[in-house]
């Protein structure tokens, strides 16, 4: 964990308190080797590394763009973590001078360490290929108390790096912004984190940007209590702290909440480092001992009685068959999901087009009955409202159809696994989806002005005067007379009427074209959003059930492998092996007793 040789950090853990726990874990490592559970060695090694390190390992995790890097920089008092979302882990420990080392993967299982400038160059170098992490030393008072701060990548979903850092942590800061309360996915992540590392503190960031942050804080506390977690929620503004430090404004710094968070970490994490490390180690010991005891008892039962061994093997074979059937169900589920998603997308798109075509028909009927130029703005506003209503109803249909698809797919799995995470497709505000849709186009051929009407009438009257005037001139009358003037008036009025009628027909045609273009834009934008949300549902179902099937099959295969190897390897010396198993089970019970004796009452 050391970044640069020769630098020492303060000691937070008492080695004498950690020694009994280290001895217990060493005993568990021997038992794991005896049981053939090499998969547990990594977890035991992490637990030993935590206890052997005299400092407190504090890991900062959270979703991307939640303010994790700004929190880290504020706690350290230096820009060690890039805010560009590079996703490279950062480890910072105390040192008398600023220093930085870029750790890159040069070959499988090998790393290359390159000293770099701790100010400015790290963010650019972190984006290069092969970077594993960046290690810093900083002369920070926060770190001088005996803290090693680790900034994990901005995700705790299935990210192996983040979960490895959490497993190696004494305490975890879970960062979330104050814009919204915890969702179901975050609560599930916090529950998993709490099971891996019992000491977790939630940090509510960006409180300067959200006036309603106190309500979000209280709601988060209620959600945590309802989930049985009971974690602290500390509101802070890292940016406000940085500004206050730059201005030397003590009261503003207190308002940022960061000094209170630092005090809380010192009082309840650093000053209680022995208790925190002990609780985490005892939890690891209980979990590891349970896994080892299960493996040893399975092997013991298979060796003790041949009939019992045959029965266990039969049951394990049945479990494997069930797992194979589950895999087949998974394959069928994938077909069901793909077909159902394709049909769902097609049906939702057809539903949207049907609703919009109905609006188009109604709009065209309204345009045909009136002159669009008279109330075009009111018509556009009314059409927008009807479009929003149709889009909202379409997404409601999509949501309930996706729920039906979810139930249909879940039917391929056991009944107790029918609650996968499902995004809500209903729209809280349809305007967000229609924000990029251009408004209804204005009519270019509006009502004609007085001058245009006068010219149209004049053109029509000129032909009438000329035609009738020439005819009456043969009778000796002048070109302009009462007859030619009357004919000019009649033809002028008729020309004006025809011009108005033609303009109205053009306006109606333009209005229909404008409505059609608007509907095309709506179908394009809404269809894209609908497909994206439905694909999110498909991915959520796929990931959930694929992980479930994989875990069940892996567990069944592992138990069956242990029993089969025990029979094949130790059948000829069953009595000797049974004695060894009994001795190790006694040792496990003794280990549990030693661990429980160290646990608080």
URDA-V797262 format. One record per residue. N is the residue number from 1. RES is the residue in one letter. PHI is phi in degrees with one decimal (* if undefined). Layout:
((N & RES & PHI) (N & RES & PHI))
//
This chain:
((1 & X & *) (2 & X & -68.2) (3 & X & -90.1) (4 & X & -130.6) (5 & X & -66.3) (6 & X & 97.6) (7 & X & -102.1) (8 & X & -118.5) (9 & X & -106.0) (10 & X & -64.2) (11 & X & -98.0) (12 & X & -107.0) (13 & X & -102.7) (14 & X & -88.4) (15 & X & -57.5) (16 & X & -67.7) (17 & X & -72.8) (18 & X & -78.7) (19 & X & -57.3) (20 & X & -60.7) (21 & X & -68.2) (22 & X & -63.6) (23 & X & -63.6) (24 & X & -63.4) (25 & X & -66.5) (26 & X & -62.7) (27 & X & -63.2) (28 & X & -64.9) (29 & X & -63.9) (30 & X & -64.3) (31 & X & -65.7) (32 & X & -64.2) (33 & X & -64.9) (34 & X & -62.8) (35 & X & -78.8) (36 & X & 74.2) (37 & X & -96.1) (38 & X & -65.4) (39 & X & -67.2) (40 & X & -89.1) (41 & X & -63.4) (42 & X & -62.7) (43 & X & -65.9) (44 & X & -64.7) (45 & X & -62.1) (46 & X & -63.9) (47 & X & -62.6) (48 & X & -65.4) (49 & X & -63.7) (50 & X & -62.6) (51 & X & -70.8) (52 & X & -75.1) (53 & X & -79.4) (54 & X & -73.2) (55 & X & -98.5) (56 & X & -94.3) (57 & X & -93.2) (58 & X & -111.4) (59 & X & -105.3) (60 & X & -106.5) (61 & X & -130.0) (62 & X & 156.6) (63 & X & -77.2) (64 & X & -58.8) (65 & X & 65.6) (66 & X & -93.4) (67 & X & 98.6) (68 & X & -59.9) (69 & X & -63.7) (70 & X & -66.2) (71 & X & -63.9) (72 & X & -61.3) (73 & X & -63.4) (74 & X & -69.2) (75 & X & -64.9) (76 & X & -77.6) (77 & X & 84.3) (78 & X & -154.8) (79 & X & -78.7) (80 & X & -91.0) (81 & X & -112.0) (82 & X & -72.7) (83 & X & -98.3) (84 & X & -93.5) (85 & X & 70.5) (86 & X & -68.3) (87 & X & 76.4) (88 & X & -99.6) (89 & X & -60.8) (90 & X & -126.6) (91 & X & -121.3) (92 & X & -126.5) (93 & X & -132.0) (94 & X & -74.9) (95 & X & -157.0) (96 & X & -72.5) (97 & X & -133.4) (98 & X & -64.0) (99 & X & -152.1) (100 & X & -149.2) (101 & X & -132.1) (102 & X & -94.2) (103 & X & -103.2) (104 & X & -120.0) (105 & X & -88.0) (106 & X & -95.4) (107 & X & -159.9) (108 & X & -56.9) (109 & X & 81.9) (110 & X & -126.9) (111 & X & -127.6) (112 & X & -122.4) (113 & X & -108.8) (114 & X & -128.1) (115 & X & -64.6) (116 & X & -135.7) (117 & X & -70.0) (118 & X & -71.0) (119 & X & -121.7) (120 & X & 104.2) (121 & X & -84.4) (122 & X & -63.3) (123 & X & -62.5) (124 & X & -69.5) (125 & X & -69.6) (126 & X & -64.4) (127 & X & -81.1) (128 & X & -75.3) (129 & X & -71.3) (130 & X & 84.3) (131 & X & -75.0) (132 & X & -89.9) (133 & X & -167.0) (134 & X & -122.2) (135 & X & -111.7) (136 & X & -120.3) (137 & X & -121.8) (138 & X & -141.2) (139 & X & -79.5) (140 & X & -98.3) (141 & X & -59.0) (142 & X & -64.4) (143 & X & -76.4) (144 & X & -64.5) (145 & X & -73.3) (146 & X & 104.8) (147 & X & -117.9) (148 & X & -111.5) (149 & X & -99.7) (150 & X & -124.2) (151 & X & -99.1) (152 & X & -81.0) (153 & X & -57.6) (154 & X & -75.5) (155 & X & -169.4) (156 & X & -130.2) (157 & X & -70.5) (158 & X & -116.3) (159 & X & -77.1) (160 & X & -65.5) (161 & X & -63.1) (162 & X & -61.8) (163 & X & -71.7) (164 & X & -65.4) (165 & X & -67.6) (166 & X & -64.9) (167 & X & -64.4) (168 & X & -91.6) (169 & X & -96.2) (170 & X & -86.7) (171 & X & -149.2) (172 & X & -126.8) (173 & X & -102.2) (174 & X & -97.6) (175 & X & -97.0) (176 & X & -145.4) (177 & X & -84.1) (178 & X & -84.5) (179 & X & -76.6) (180 & X & -154.3) (181 & X & -75.4) (182 & X & -61.1) (183 & X & -97.5) (184 & X & -62.8) (185 & X & -65.2) (186 & X & -65.8) (187 & X & -63.1) (188 & X & -65.9) (189 & X & -63.8) (190 & X & -63.1) (191 & X & -64.3) (192 & X & -65.8) (193 & X & -61.6) (194 & X & -64.6) (195 & X & -71.0) (196 & X & -82.2) (197 & X & -130.9) (198 & X & -64.6) (199 & X & -94.5) (200 & X & -129.8) (201 & X & -124.2) (202 & X & -87.2) (203 & X & -115.3) (204 & X & -95.0) (205 & X & -99.0) (206 & X & 61.5) (207 & X & -69.0) (208 & X & -73.1) (209 & X & -94.3) (210 & X & -127.0) (211 & X & -60.9) (212 & X & -93.6) (213 & X & -63.1) (214 & X & -65.2) (215 & X & -67.8) (216 & X & -65.3) (217 & X & -60.9) (218 & X & -64.8) (219 & X & -64.6) (220 & X & -63.9) (221 & X & -62.4) (222 & X & -63.5) (223 & X & -64.9) (224 & X & -65.5) (225 & X & -63.7) (226 & X & -65.2) (227 & X & -82.8) (228 & X & 75.7) (229 & X & -96.3) (230 & X & 63.9) (231 & X & -87.0) (232 & X & -74.9) (233 & X & -121.9) (234 & X & -103.1) (235 & X & -84.7) (236 & X & -144.1) (237 & X & -131.2) (238 & X & -63.4) (239 & X & -66.6) (240 & X & -63.5) (241 & X & -64.6) (242 & X & -62.2) (243 & X & -65.4) (244 & X & -66.0) (245 & X & -65.4) (246 & X & -64.7) (247 & X & -90.5) (248 & X & 69.3) (249 & X & -96.3) (250 & X & -66.1) (251 & X & -64.6) (252 & X & -68.3) (253 & X & -65.3) (254 & X & -62.1) (255 & X & -64.1) (256 & X & -68.4) (257 & X & 84.5) (258 & X & -69.7) (259 & X & -59.1) (260 & X & -66.1) (261 & X & -64.9) (262 & X & -61.9) (263 & X & -61.9) (264 & X & -62.9) (265 & X & -65.1) (266 & X & -67.4) (267 & X & -74.3) (268 & X & -107.0) (269 & X & -121.4) (270 & X & -68.7) (271 & X & -68.7) (272 & X & -112.6) (273 & X & -58.7) (274 & X & -63.7) (275 & X & -66.3) (276 & X & -61.0) (277 & X & -66.0) (278 & X & -64.5) (279 & X & -62.4) (280 & X & -64.4) (281 & X & -67.3) (282 & X & -64.6) (283 & X & -62.0) (284 & X & -63.4) (285 & X & -63.7) (286 & X & -60.5) (287 & X & -65.0) (288 & X & -65.1) (289 & X & -62.7) (290 & X & -64.1) (291 & X & -62.2) (292 & X & -66.6) (293 & X & -63.7) (294 & X & -62.7) (295 & X & -65.1) (296 & X & -65.8) (297 & X & -67.8) (298 & X & -62.4) (299 & X & -66.8) (300 & X & -61.5) (301 & X & -65.3) (302 & X & -70.8) (303 & X & -90.2) (304 & X & -68.7) (305 & X & -134.3) (306 & X & -56.3) (307 & X & -66.3) (308 & X & -64.0) (309 & X & -62.3) (310 & X & -64.2) (311 & X & -65.7) (312 & X & -63.1) (313 & X & -62.3) (314 & X & -62.9) (315 & X & -64.2) (316 & X & -68.2) (317 & X & -63.8) (318 & X & -62.8) (319 & X & -62.1) (320 & X & -67.6) (321 & X & -61.0) (322 & X & -62.1) (323 & X & -65.6) (324 & X & -63.7) (325 & X & -63.6) (326 & X & -64.5) (327 & X & -64.4) (328 & X & -63.0) (329 & X & -60.9) (330 & X & -61.5) (331 & X & -62.2) (332 & X & -63.5) (333 & X & -62.4) (334 & X & -62.7) (335 & X & -64.4) (336 & X & -60.4) (337 & X & -66.4) (338 & X & -63.6) (339 & X & -63.8) (340 & X & -64.2) (341 & X & -66.3) (342 & X & -62.3) (343 & X & -64.1) (344 & X & -64.0) (345 & X & -61.1) (346 & X & -64.7) (347 & X & -65.6) (348 & X & -68.2) (349 & X & -65.3) (350 & X & -64.5) (351 & X & -61.8) (352 & X & -63.6) (353 & X & -63.9) (354 & X & -63.7) (355 & X & -64.1) (356 & X & -71.3) (357 & X & -65.2) (358 & X & -63.1) (359 & X & -64.1) (360 & X & -63.4) (361 & X & -62.5) (362 & X & -63.3) (363 & X & -65.5) (364 & X & -65.8) (365 & X & -64.2) (366 & X & -67.0) (367 & X & -65.5) (368 & X & -68.1) (369 & X & -89.3) (370 & X & -133.0) (371 & X & -89.7) (372 & X & -58.9) (373 & X & -67.0) (374 & X & -72.0) (375 & X & -141.2) (376 & X & -66.9) (377 & X & -64.6) (378 & X & -64.3) (379 & X & -62.4) (380 & X & -64.1) (381 & X & -64.1) (382 & X & -65.6) (383 & X & -66.7) (384 & X & -60.5) (385 & X & -64.0) (386 & X & -68.8) (387 & X & -65.8) (388 & X & -58.4) (389 & X & -64.6) (390 & X & -65.8) (391 & X & -65.4) (392 & X & -60.9) (393 & X & -64.2) (394 & X & -62.6) (395 & X & -72.3) (396 & X & -64.1) (397 & X & -61.5) (398 & X & -61.8) (399 & X & -63.8) (400 & X & -70.0) (401 & X & -68.4) (402 & X & -67.9) (403 & X & -62.4) (404 & X & -62.2) (405 & X & -63.5) (406 & X & -60.3) (407 & X & -65.3) (408 & X & -64.4) (409 & X & -70.1) (410 & X & -62.9) (411 & X & -63.8) (412 & X & -81.0) (413 & X & -123.6) (414 & X & -57.0) (415 & X & -63.4) (416 & X & -81.2) (417 & X & -121.1) (418 & X & -111.8) (419 & X & -130.0) (420 & X & -75.9) (421 & X & -66.6) (422 & X & -131.4) (423 & X & -64.5) (424 & X & -85.1) (425 & X & -86.2) (426 & X & -68.4) (427 & X & -93.9) (428 & X & -75.9) (429 & X & -143.0) (430 & X & -60.0) (431 & X & -61.3) (432 & X & -66.1) (433 & X & -71.9) (434 & X & -92.5) (435 & X & -64.0) (436 & X & -86.3) (437 & X & -79.1) (438 & X & -67.5) (439 & X & -68.7) (440 & X & -61.9) (441 & X & -65.6) (442 & X & -72.5) (443 & X & -80.9) (444 & X & -76.0) (445 & X & -94.1) (446 & X & -78.4) (447 & X & -66.4) (448 & X & -72.7) (449 & X & -79.7) (450 & X & -64.2) (451 & X & -63.9) (452 & X & -64.3) (453 & X & -64.4) (454 & X & -63.6) (455 & X & -66.3) (456 & X & -63.2) (457 & X & -66.0) (458 & X & -66.1) (459 & X & -62.6) (460 & X & -67.3) (461 & X & -69.1) (462 & X & -62.4) (463 & X & -64.0) (464 & X & -66.3) (465 & X & -62.6) (466 & X & -66.3) (467 & X & -67.7) (468 & X & -72.3) (469 & X & -62.9) (470 & X & -67.2) (471 & X & -66.9) (472 & X & -78.1) (473 & X & -68.1) (474 & X & -67.3) (475 & X & -91.8) (476 & X & 92.5) (477 & X & -87.4) (478 & X & -76.4) (479 & X & -61.1) (480 & X & -103.3) (481 & X & -143.0) (482 & X & -62.1) (483 & X & -69.4) (484 & X & -65.7) (485 & X & -65.1) (486 & X & -64.2) (487 & X & -63.3) (488 & X & -62.2) (489 & X & -63.8) (490 & X & -63.0) (491 & X & -70.0) (492 & X & -66.1) (493 & X & -63.3) (494 & X & -64.9) (495 & X & -63.5) (496 & X & -63.6) (497 & X & -63.5) (498 & X & -63.0) (499 & X & -65.4) (500 & X & -62.7) (501 & X & -65.0) (502 & X & -64.9) (503 & X & -64.8) (504 & X & -64.5) (505 & X & -62.7) (506 & X & -64.9) (507 & X & -63.0) (508 & X & -64.0) (509 & X & -64.7) (510 & X & -63.4) (511 & X & -64.5) (512 & X & -65.0) (513 & X & -63.7) (514 & X & -63.4) (515 & X & -64.4) (516 & X & -63.0) (517 & X & -65.0) (518 & X & -60.3) (519 & X & -66.4) (520 & X & -62.1) (521 & X & -63.1) (522 & X & -63.6) (523 & X & -61.3) (524 & X & -65.1) (525 & X & -71.3) (526 & X & -67.5) (527 & X & -61.6) (528 & X & -64.4) (529 & X & -63.6) (530 & X & -64.2) (531 & X & -63.7) (532 & X & -61.1) (533 & X & -68.4) (534 & X & -69.1) (535 & X & -67.2) (536 & X & -62.8) (537 & X & -62.8) (538 & X & -61.5) (539 & X & -66.0) (540 & X & -62.4) (541 & X & -64.7) (542 & X & -61.4) (543 & X & -64.0) (544 & X & -62.6) (545 & X & -78.6) (546 & X & -64.9) (547 & X & -63.1) (548 & X & -61.9) (549 & X & -63.5) (550 & X & -64.8) (551 & X & -64.9) (552 & X & -64.1) (553 & X & -67.0) (554 & X & -64.1) (555 & X & -63.7) (556 & X & -64.7) (557 & X & -65.4) (558 & X & -66.2) (559 & X & -64.0) (560 & X & -64.9) (561 & X & -64.2) (562 & X & -61.4) (563 & X & -65.9) (564 & X & -66.8) (565 & X & -65.1) (566 & X & -62.6) (567 & X & -70.1) (568 & X & -74.6) (569 & X & -90.0) (570 & X & -122.9) (571 & X & -65.1) (572 & X & -80.3) (573 & X & -132.6) (574 & X & -61.6) (575 & X & -63.1) (576 & X & -64.5) (577 & X & -67.2) (578 & X & -62.4) (579 & X & -64.5) (580 & X & -64.9) (581 & X & -62.5) (582 & X & -62.2) (583 & X & -63.7) (584 & X & -71.3) (585 & X & -65.9) (586 & X & -62.4) (587 & X & -64.2) (588 & X & -64.8) (589 & X & -63.6) (590 & X & -65.6) (591 & X & -62.8) (592 & X & -59.4) (593 & X & -62.7) (594 & X & -62.9) (595 & X & -67.3) (596 & X & -66.3) (597 & X & -67.3) (598 & X & -85.0) (599 & X & -73.5) (600 & X & -70.7) (601 & X & -75.4))
//
